[in-house]
Amino acid sequence: MLVNRNITVGSLRTSVRLEPQFWEALSDIAVRERLTVDRLCTIIDANAGELGRTAAIRVFIASYFAEIRTRESLSATVNSPSTIERPAPFTATFVPVTRAVG
């Protein structure tokens, strides 16, 4: 079910229809970034390129949380003790080669 809400993008009052989960995610991101939902939508709209406003918001939300997941994954990898076993040191056994002369 889509929920229609009025937002202000720049100085334009407009409406956007999104699923409730996207509205919740948009509000969560706005809180995390210390922005209003209107200001966040203005930023998203300014960077939308060829996308329509609603599609740009959905893509932004997915990208935002994917980036957080990637950063947390990388952070966990860097901060966790290595689980890779190191092989025993290589010890070369030198066998001299002699040539028979003659």
Secondary structure by P-SEA (a helix, b strand, c coil): cbbbbbbbcccccbbbbbcaaaaaaaaaaaaaacccaaaaaaaaaaacccccaaaaaaaaaaaaaaaaaaaaaaaaaaacccccccccccccbbbbbbbbcc
